[in-house]
Each structure stands twice: as structure tokens, then as C-alpha cells.
Amino acid sequence: MTYTSLPTGVSPPLAEVNAHNHTGLVIIFASICLFLILSSLGMRIYAVSQRSMVMNDDYVLTLAVAVAVAQISVVLFEAHVGWGKSGELLNPSDTGAMDKSVYASDLLYIIILGLSKCCTSLFYQHLSPFTTRRVTRGLLGLSVAWTILSTFLLAIRCSRDPWKDINHDCDSLLTHWTVITVLDIAVEAMLLLYPVKLIYRLHLKRSRKLTVLAILGCRGILIPLAILHYTSIREQITSSNPTLAGAYATVIEELHLSTSILLLTLSSAKLFLAAYEDDDGLAYMDESSRGKSQPRSRSRRTLTLSRQLDHMEDPILRHSRSDLQIVKDVQISVTSETIELRDQTDWLG
């Protein structure tokens, strides 16, 4: 397409959005998603500075953000060399670089989703008592297994140059994406169901339980995004013009991965913390999994509850002549500031 109507000295736009060119659409969504991802990292850094303690999921989130930045950079490059254009508009000299960049961005996309699942599993492990952490470790293992298997399925295609297999010429490509998506939805469903039992056992008001479940349940949006991505990938593979149809798959891909990272910051949201703590700053989780809480005001006491039963594999058994008693110890430490009172005699007379 030529721009004969442009004034002298005015260059054509860097990207276009029309019936034959969707590169502008890819660049716009990739830029927006980059902003969301970097914002997520900023929010988590602020949360870490407030609780003065770095958790395992903080490291995983940082790694996911680093991989996501690399993935978006690859997407911007593939749009620059022609991804999103109709076949007749492509420069033959750029086709090889475009195919390889699309192949790399898809693999990085899978890795980011896997890191998001691992980060969520680690967060659940911090919230869970010691006796139920086998379930969270199982979820973590499933997340790692899904990442490895999905990367393997996506990397191996039909030819010796797998990056060239982007359409129906590779019969197994759609099958591989089907398996990846089905397993992805299954793992996400498990990550959604686990907090229900966990929150149900907490000593919280029903309204607060519903608030916590609603916040953690926001991850459910990843399931329709996974289905939408699979639909767009299927259209790309079955299309006679895959480089043009693949632009929509790339857009959904960027939305999917950025949302999966953005949802990891919900645990640091004020609404979540307000529902998960009482008015005295008492958090309903293991002391070992919390950072040092800060007092809300100088005149208010800070209470810290240590539930020893959650940190022991077996409860303490005290033997007596009559029977065995199971003892659950609860320690409450009260920290209060020294309040200096002026001598009351100054107020008399």
C-alpha cells in the first residue's frame, strides 16, 4: 500500500492496522502488556519493602517478569520484520527471522505461564499450615511438569526447522496445542479449587472469606483466555494466510501472559490484606510465612499469634496416669509502646 496523499516531507506510519496489515495492533497490545508487567513488578517490590521479608514467590515473580520482558521484545521484533502482514506484503529476506522470532516467543509464552503457576503454588504454600503443604507441593510439581511437557510439545514439530511450521502443513501442530491447552485448563482449575478448602478452615467472618475467595478467584479469568488463545491459534493454523491471522493469536498471547503476571500481585493488594487480617493486624496464616508486621498506629498494640500446632508434624502428647491429652499451645505476644504520663500534680492546684 502506498501513501500518495501524504504531504511532502511526511513519512508513512511505522505500523498499520487495516485488512492486509495488523502489525500496528500487535505493537499496541505488546506495549500495553509491557506496561502492565512492569507495573506488577513495581507493586511487588513495594509490597516486599513494606513487609521487610522476601519470599520464594517474590523471586519467581521477578524471574517471570524478566522472561516476559524478553518475550515482548521478541514480539516487537517479529512485528517489525513482518508478522501480522499478509503474505504478499512480506519481504522474503525477513521471512526467516520472522519465523524464528515467532517460534521463540511461543516458547517463552509457555515458560511465563508455567512460572505464574509455580508462583501461585508457592504463595498457597505460605498460607497453608504445615500439615497440608503436601497438596501445595503437588500443585507446584504439576506446574513444573506442565511447563516442561508443554515446552517439549511446542518445540518439536514436523520438520527439522520447526519454526517454519506455522500452518496446516504440520498435522501435529494443532494436536500439540490442544494437549497444551487442555492440561493448562486442568492445572488452573486445581489452583482455583485449592483455596476454597484453605479459606474455609480459617477463623474469619463469612464476608471476609468471600472477599478473600473472590480475590483469589480472579485467576479464573486465565481459563477463558487460554480457550480464546487456542481458538486464535487454530484459526492461524487452518488459515491460508497464517502470518496475517497469527496477529490475533499474538495479541491474545500477550494479554494472557500479562494477566497471569498481574494476578500475582493480588496477594499484596490492600483489599486482600484487609480481609485477611483483623483490626489489630492479626494475620490468619503461619508466623513463619509472614513478614514483620508494622503497627498501624503508635497508640495501638500489635498482636502476633503463633499457632504452634501448624509448625509440628505431630501434636504434643502429654502422658498422664488417666489418659493421653492433646495439648494445643497458643502464644500471644503483646508489644506496646511506653507511654509517658505527665505528673498529675501539674494539673492540680
C-alpha positions in Angstrom: 0.0 0.0 0.0 1.4 3.4 -0.9 0.7 6.8 0.7 0.3 9.1 -2.2 -1.9 11.5 -0.2 0.8 12.3 2.4 2.3 15.9 2.2 5.9 16.3 1.2 8.3 15.5 4.0 5.8 13.4 6.0 6.9 9.8 6.4 4.4 6.9 6.4 3.4 5.5 9.8 5.7 3.0 11.4 2.9 0.4 11.6 -0.5 -0.1 10.0 -3.9 -1.6 11.0 -6.0 -2.5 8.0 -7.4 -5.5 6.3 -4.0 -6.6 5.0 -1.7 -5.5 7.8 -2.2 -6.0 11.6 1.3 -5.1 12.8 0.1 -2.0 14.4 -2.3 -4.0 16.5 0.5 -6.3 17.7 2.7 -3.4 18.6 0.0 -1.6 20.5 -1.0 -4.6 22.7 2.6 -5.6 23.3 3.4 -2.1 24.5 0.4 -2.1 26.9 1.2 -5.5 28.2 4.8 -4.4 28.8 3.5 -1.6 31.0 1.2 -3.9 33.0 4.1 -6.3 33.6 6.5 -3.7 34.8 3.7 -2.2 37.0 3.3 -5.7 38.5 6.9 -5.8 39.4 6.8 -2.3 40.9 3.8 -3.3 43.1 5.5 -6.4 44.3 8.7 -4.5 45.1 6.7 -2.0 47.1 5.0 -4.9 49.0 8.3 -6.5 49.8 9.7 -3.3 51.2 6.6 -3.0 53.4 6.9 -6.4 54.9 10.7 -6.4 55.0 10.9 -10.0 54.0 11.5 -11.7 50.7 9.5 -14.9 49.9 10.2 -17.6 47.4 7.3 -16.5 45.2 8.9 -13.0 45.0 11.9 -14.5 43.3 9.7 -16.5 40.9 7.7 -13.4 40.0 10.8 -11.4 39.3 12.0 -14.2 37.0 8.6 -14.3 35.3 8.8 -10.5 34.7 12.3 -10.8 33.2 11.2 -13.6 30.8 8.1 -11.6 29.9 10.2 -8.5 29.0 12.3 -10.7 26.8 9.2 -12.2 25.2 7.6 -8.9 24.4 10.9 -7.7 22.9 10.9 -10.7 20.6 7.2 -9.9 19.7 8.1 -6.3 18.8 10.9 -7.6 16.6 8.7 -10.1 14.8 6.2 -7.4 14.1 9.0 -5.2 12.8 10.1 -7.9 10.3 6.6 -8.6 9.0 4.5 -10.7 11.4 0.9 -9.5 11.1 1.2 -8.7 7.4 -0.5 -10.5 4.6 1.8 -12.9 2.7 2.1 -10.7 -0.4 3.4 -7.8 1.7 6.2 -9.8 3.3 9.9 -9.2 2.4 11.4 -12.6 1.5 14.7 -11.6 3.1 12.9 -11.2 6.5 10.8 -14.3 6.5 13.4 -16.5 8.2 14.0 -14.1 11.0 10.2 -13.6 11.4 9.6 -17.4 11.7 12.3 -17.9 14.2 11.2 -15.0 16.4 7.6 -16.3 16.4 8.8 -19.7 17.4 10.9 -18.2 20.2 8.0 -16.0 21.5 5.7 -19.0 21.7 8.2 -21.0 23.8 8.8 -18.0 26.1 5.0 -17.6 26.4 4.7 -21.2 27.7 7.5 -20.6 30.2 5.9 -17.5 31.6 2.6 -19.3 32.1 4.4 -22.0 33.9 6.3 -19.6 36.2 2.9 -17.9 37.0 1.5 -21.3 38.1 4.6 -22.0 40.2 4.4 -18.6 41.8 0.8 -19.2 42.8 1.6 -22.6 44.2 4.4 -21.1 46.4 2.0 -18.4 47.6 -0.5 -21.0 48.6 2.2 -22.9 50.4 2.9 -19.8 52.5 -0.7 -19.6 53.5 -1.1 -23.3 54.3 -0.4 -24.9 57.6 2.4 -27.4 57.7 0.1 -30.4 57.7 -1.5 -29.6 54.3 1.6 -28.4 52.4 1.8 -31.7 50.5 -1.1 -30.5 48.4 0.7 -27.3 47.5 3.9 -29.2 46.8 1.8 -31.4 44.5 0.4 -28.3 42.7 4.0 -27.0 42.3 5.1 -30.3 40.9 2.2 -30.3 38.4 3.0 -26.7 37.4 6.7 -27.6 36.7 5.6 -30.8 34.8 3.1 -28.8 32.7 5.8 -26.3 31.8 8.3 -28.9 30.7 5.8 -31.0 28.8 4.3 -28.0 27.0 7.7 -26.6 26.1 8.7 -30.0 24.7 5.4 -30.4 22.7 5.7 -26.9 21.2 9.4 -27.1 20.4 9.1 -30.4 18.4 7.1 -30.1 15.2 7.1 -31.7 11.8 10.3 -30.6 10.1 13.9 -30.2 11.1 13.3 -26.4 11.1 10.3 -26.3 13.5 10.0 -22.5 13.3 8.8 -22.9 9.7 5.7 -25.0 10.8 3.1 -22.3 11.4 0.2 -23.6 9.3 -1.8 -26.8 8.4 1.2 -28.2 6.6 2.2 -29.6 10.0 -0.5 -32.0 11.0 0.6 -32.4 14.6 0.9 -28.7 15.4 -2.8 -28.3 16.3 -2.8 -31.5 18.2 0.1 -30.3 20.4 -1.6 -27.0 21.1 -4.8 -28.9 22.0 -2.9 -31.0 24.6 -1.2 -27.9 26.0 -4.4 -26.0 26.4 -6.4 -28.9 28.0 -3.6 -29.5 30.6 -3.3 -25.8 31.2 -7.0 -25.5 32.0 -6.8 -28.6 34.3 -3.9 -27.1 36.3 -5.6 -23.8 36.6 -8.8 -25.4 37.8 -6.8 -27.1 40.6 -5.2 -23.8 41.5 -8.7 -22.3 41.8 -10.2 -25.1 43.9 -7.5 -25.4 46.5 -8.1 -22.1 48.2 -11.7 -22.9 48.8 -10.9 -25.6 51.4 -8.0 -23.5 52.8 -10.1 -20.4 53.4 -13.0 -22.4 54.8 -10.9 -23.6 57.7 -9.8 -20.1 58.7 -11.4 -18.3 61.6 -12.8 -15.4 59.5 -16.2 -13.9 59.1 -18.2 -15.2 56.2 -18.0 -11.8 54.4 -14.2 -11.8 54.7 -13.9 -15.4 53.5 -16.0 -14.4 50.4 -13.7 -11.4 49.8 -10.6 -13.5 50.0 -12.0 -16.2 47.7 -13.2 -13.5 45.3 -9.7 -12.1 45.1 -8.0 -15.4 44.7 -10.7 -16.5 42.2 -9.7 -13.7 39.9 -7.2 -16.2 38.5 -10.2 -17.9 36.8 -10.0 -15.4 34.0 -7.0 -17.2 32.7 -9.2 -20.2 31.7 -11.3 -18.2 29.1 -8.1 -16.5 27.9 -6.5 -19.9 27.3 -9.5 -21.0 25.3 -9.5 -17.8 23.3 -5.8 -18.2 22.6 -6.4 -21.8 21.4 -9.2 -20.6 19.1 -7.0 -17.9 17.6 -4.1 -20.4 17.2 -6.5 -22.8 15.4 -7.5 -20.1 13.0 -3.9 -19.3 12.3 -3.0 -22.9 11.6 -6.0 -23.5 9.3 -5.8 -20.2 7.6 -4.3 -19.8 4.1 -2.6 -16.6 5.2 -1.1 -17.6 8.6 1.1 -14.6 9.0 -1.9 -12.3 8.9 -4.2 -14.4 11.0 -1.4 -15.1 13.5 -1.5 -11.5 14.6 -4.7 -12.1 16.6 -3.1 -15.1 18.2 -0.2 -13.0 19.3 -2.4 -10.3 20.7 -4.3 -12.9 22.9 -1.0 -14.4 23.8 0.3 -11.1 25.2 -2.9 -10.5 27.1 -2.8 -13.9 28.5 0.8 -13.8 29.8 0.5 -10.2 31.1 -2.7 -11.0 33.0 -1.1 -14.1 34.5 1.6 -11.9 35.9 -0.6 -9.1 37.0 -2.8 -11.5 39.0 0.3 -12.5 41.1 0.2 -9.1 42.7 -3.3 -9.5 44.2 -1.8 -11.1 47.3 -0.2 -7.8 48.0 -3.3 -5.7 47.4 -4.7 -3.7 50.3 -8.2 -5.3 49.9 -6.7 -8.8 50.3 -4.7 -7.8 53.4 -7.6 -6.0 54.9 -9.8 -9.2 54.6 -7.0 -11.5 55.8 -6.2 -9.5 58.9 -8.3 -8.3 61.8 -8.4 -4.8 63.3 -5.3 -5.4 65.3 -3.2 -6.5 62.4 -3.5 -10.2 63.2 -3.0 -12.3 60.0 -4.5 -15.7 59.8 -1.5 -17.5 58.5 1.6 -19.2 59.8 4.0 -16.8 61.5 6.9 -18.3 59.5 5.3 -17.3 56.3 4.6 -13.7 57.2 6.9 -10.7 57.3 7.4 -8.5 60.2 4.1 -6.6 60.6 4.2 -2.9 61.3 2.0 -1.3 64.0 -0.9 0.6 62.5 -0.6 3.4 65.0 1.6 4.4 67.9 -1.2 4.1 70.3 -2.4 0.6 69.2 -0.9 -2.6 70.4 0.5 -5.1 67.8 -0.6 -8.7 68.4 1.3 -11.6 66.9 -0.3 -15.1 67.1 1.8 -18.2 66.8 -0.1 -21.4 66.2 2.4 -24.0 67.2 0.3 -26.8 66.0 0.8 -25.8 62.4 4.5 -26.0 62.7 4.6 -29.5 64.1 4.2 -32.8 62.3 2.5 -34.3 65.3 0.7 -32.6 68.2 2.3 -32.5 71.6 1.2 -35.5 73.7 1.3 -35.3 77.5 1.1 -38.6 79.3 -0.9 -38.8 82.5 -2.0 -41.7 84.6 -5.6 -41.5 83.4 -5.3 -40.8 79.7 -3.4 -39.0 77.0 -4.3 -35.4 76.3 -3.6 -33.5 73.1 -2.4 -30.0 74.0 -2.5 -27.1 71.6 -0.4 -24.2 72.7 -1.3 -20.6 71.7 1.2 -17.9 72.3 0.3 -14.3 72.2 2.9 -11.7 72.5 1.8 -8.1 73.2 4.1 -5.2 72.2 3.1 -1.8 73.4 5.0 1.4 73.5 5.9 3.1 76.7 3.5 6.0 77.3 4.9 8.8 79.4 2.3 10.5 81.6 2.8 13.9 82.9 2.7 14.2 86.7 -0.9 14.7 87.7 0.2 17.1 90.3 0.9 19.6 87.5 -2.7 19.6 86.7 -3.9 20.1 90.3 -3.9 23.4 92.1 
